[in-house]
Amino acid sequence: MTRNMIVQQLAMLYMKKSDMAKMTPKQVVRKYHQVVKQMQDEDKQLHKSTKKSASHQVGFH
């Protein structure tokens, strides 16, 4: 499984099914991108804080 696929899976989990039912496809896509971006930002923060331990980073790639 590639990292992108994992991010996509997580983004889908983040988005509640009930929310999606009420949203237009365009809104769903926008929300999806918001979630992905948020997760990538959190990921960057995580990388910054784990720069010191190289062994920790290996698991991410």
Secondary structure, DSSP 8 states (H G I E B T S, - for coil): --HHHHHHHHHHHHS-HHHHHHS-HHHHHHHHHHHHHHHHHHHHHHHHHHTT-HHHHHTT-
